[in-house]
Amino acid sequence: MTTNTVLPQPHNSNYKYVVNSELNDIFFSPSSPLQPDTLCWVLKSKGGTGASELFSRARVINDDEFSSDREANKKRRVYVRYPKGSTYHVHVYNLLPVLENTKGVVLVVPETRDYRKSCMVHFCHDDTFLEVGCDHGHTVHRVNQSLLEFGTPPPMLLDHESNINIAGSKEIVRSFGVDKAKLSIEIAKENYPNSHFYLIEDVLTKKGMKEVEKLSQNLFVFRTFPSVLAIDINGNRELPAVLQCLENFMLSDEKEE
């Protein structure tokens, strides 16, 4: 169990800052079983390094091995269903639950590696994604790949025959990145020509926000504002600027609703 970190919360009470390391304790309590239909990523180990990587999305069928014994729970297996319909019992420590259909959560991630992984993990098949401060485009590209290469198993309430492998579509734009550095955008476009990147001088200004809103309206088919927003600008911005950026996007998101 991690120790709760006290974060200053946004002025907008519809949103909440959550430290990445405490996410599971808050939304997926270790003292309760995982609920049926919970969307997760299954992890696999990378050789003998002890590290793990994302393997596939899966949905929980049941967590029947859950018990009141804390030590036994750490070793339990959870019964899951993969995108193409196959099932498996996976060790609980190899599951990463996904924030699916969860609004108002601002995930605070201190390390770049964990930030990029979190963007992939919590981006779902019906989401749209925007990264502010996309730099050379690596995160946007990985998010695109996670949608195109890994299907998403439908909830059990849906018709399995018609929805057995919900995946991304190359014809529909689901993500894009913006940056204020012209060279970064040029490199991103060269590195990942199938992804979308745009130069916006400053998202903290009204002009910059209007440019982002216009891009979203022109690119996204299902909604006019991204459902998942990633911000990576603290390397060259003071913290108050980052917080102001968040506040601006919170207001824009509420206007759409």
Salt bridges, closest charged atoms under 4 A:
GLU53 OE2 - LYS44 NZ 3.58
ASP63 OD1 - ARG76 NE 2.82
GLU71 OE2 - LYS74 NZ 3.36
GLU100 OE2 - ARG59 NH2 2.83
ASP135 OD1 - HIS136 NE2 3.85
ASP202 OD1 - ARG237 NH2 2.98
GLU213 OE2 - LYS255 NZ 3.50
ASP253 OD1 - ARG223 NH2 3.36
GLU256 OE2 - ARG223 NH2 3.12
GLU257 OE2 - LYS103 NZ 3.85
